[in-house]
């Protein structure tokens, strides 16, 4: 597989940005964003789709940790 050229990369990034904006606007509901999801998958290599999807999840998790903080889970109680 050849690397995407400049125009192909721009088309991919634009499709990604439109999808992410739609997901943000719809509170992460996928149904209203199906058109953007299809455009994103059509314009980006499959590995990029996988990477960007994981990246968005990570960025949302990171933002949540920065605003809400981290609360460790309670482990199993140790017998006395």
PLY file of the C-alpha trace (Angstrom):
ply
format ascii 1.0
element vertex 80
property float x
property float y
property float z
element edge 79
property int vertex1
property int vertex2
end_header
0.00 0.00 0.00
1.40 3.37 -0.99
1.34 6.21 1.49
-1.44 8.74 0.91
-0.40 11.89 -0.91
-1.03 15.38 0.43
-4.52 15.71 -1.05
-5.55 12.26 0.25
-4.25 13.06 3.74
-6.16 16.35 3.76
-9.37 14.59 2.65
-8.89 12.03 5.44
-8.24 14.64 8.12
-11.21 16.74 6.96
-13.48 13.67 7.11
-12.14 12.83 10.57
-12.74 16.37 11.81
-16.33 16.39 10.48
-17.03 13.04 12.16
-15.53 14.13 15.48
-17.52 17.38 15.42
-20.73 15.47 14.71
-20.00 13.04 17.54
-19.26 15.93 19.91
-22.45 17.74 18.88
-24.58 14.59 19.25
-23.09 13.60 22.62
-21.29 10.59 21.07
-24.47 9.14 19.55
-23.34 7.31 16.39
-26.69 7.18 14.58
-26.83 10.85 13.45
-23.22 10.64 12.26
-23.42 7.59 9.95
-22.89 9.71 6.84
-19.72 11.21 8.34
-18.53 7.78 9.52
-18.88 6.40 5.99
-17.01 9.37 4.51
-14.27 8.96 7.14
-13.85 5.25 6.36
-13.92 5.89 2.60
-11.28 8.63 2.71
-8.83 7.12 5.21
-6.73 3.96 5.18
-8.13 1.30 7.53
-5.15 1.59 9.89
-5.70 5.34 10.16
-9.40 4.82 10.97
-8.40 2.43 13.75
-5.72 4.82 15.04
-7.93 7.93 14.97
-10.79 6.09 16.70
-8.49 4.98 19.51
-6.95 8.46 19.66
-10.34 10.12 20.11
-11.23 7.71 22.90
-7.90 8.42 24.60
-8.26 12.21 24.28
-11.77 12.09 25.76
-10.52 9.89 28.62
-7.57 12.22 29.24
-9.84 15.28 29.33
-12.14 13.50 31.77
-9.22 12.64 34.06
-7.99 16.24 33.95
-11.39 17.68 34.87
-12.79 15.04 37.21
-9.60 13.59 38.61
-8.73 9.97 39.25
-10.44 7.92 41.92
-8.77 4.55 42.45
-11.04 1.56 42.63
-11.38 -0.17 45.96
-9.47 -3.40 45.91
-10.49 -6.56 47.69
-10.62 -6.23 51.44
-7.67 -7.83 53.18
-8.61 -10.28 55.93
-7.66 -9.09 59.40
0 1
1 2
2 3
3 4
4 5
5 6
6 7
7 8
8 9
9 10
10 11
11 12
12 13
13 14
14 15
15 16
16 17
17 18
18 19
19 20
20 21
21 22
22 23
23 24
24 25
25 26
26 27
27 28
28 29
29 30
30 31
31 32
32 33
33 34
34 35
35 36
36 37
37 38
38 39
39 40
40 41
41 42
42 43
43 44
44 45
45 46
46 47
47 48
48 49
49 50
50 51
51 52
52 53
53 54
54 55
55 56
56 57
57 58
58 59
59 60
60 61
61 62
62 63
63 64
64 65
65 66
66 67
67 68
68 69
69 70
70 71
71 72
72 73
73 74
74 75
75 76
76 77
77 78
78 79
